[in-house]
């Protein structure tokens, strides 16, 4: 209790928030988070997403704060301008340590793993994501096409298509994703919904190649990287510190 008091006594604006989460949540946050910015972030996200203590602990271990603060740079202009978009909606990198995938794995292995661990996948994505289906079929002309994973985002009020690539990002991948978004907007999206968003989830990416590819993309898309192991927290903290110093 003494440590709790000393941690927050100079920040009265947090007093209301602190009372909205349990003592166990508070204990986890102020004992594991080093800065007031990190503590405030997890207090707010715990309230917003209604995390259990175990889920909160996992998010801290996966460096959710550092990954969010480093920011999402690989967005198309159309996605940046999307109504209701915020920096917490999508991530530059996702952590799927719960899949226990080997270093060499296929896209079908990744897809099946995410489907089988949907609750943990939703935790990593965010609570506003609602799962619609895998291999979601869209028909264009006389041909059938299949979207790897299709979600609906309650906050953005739009469909979100995930394409999975178990290798390094290639500019050609965006052409396929843009085609899917056009088909969704023409044939699946309802009148009251916003334009569909596409997320290309790759095992690896060259940021400069991604930036060039997205600069001419007219669709609301982004390219994210996934990791199958928990990230190096110290390395992310160093990157975050460098980012603050550059500013």
Secondary structure, 3 states (H helix, E strand, C coil): CHHHHHHHCCCHHHHHHHCCCCHHHHHHHHHHCCCHHHHHHHHHHHHHHCCCHHHHHHHHHCCHHHHHHHCCCCECHHHHCCCCCCCCCCCCEEECHHHCCCCCCCHHHHHHHHHHCHHHHHHHHCCCEEEEEEEEEEEECCEEEEEEEEEEECCCCEEEEEEEEEEECCCHHHHHHHHHHHHHHHHCCCCCCCCCEEEEEEEECCHHHHHHHHHCCCCCEEEEEEECCCCCHHHHHHHHHHHHHHC
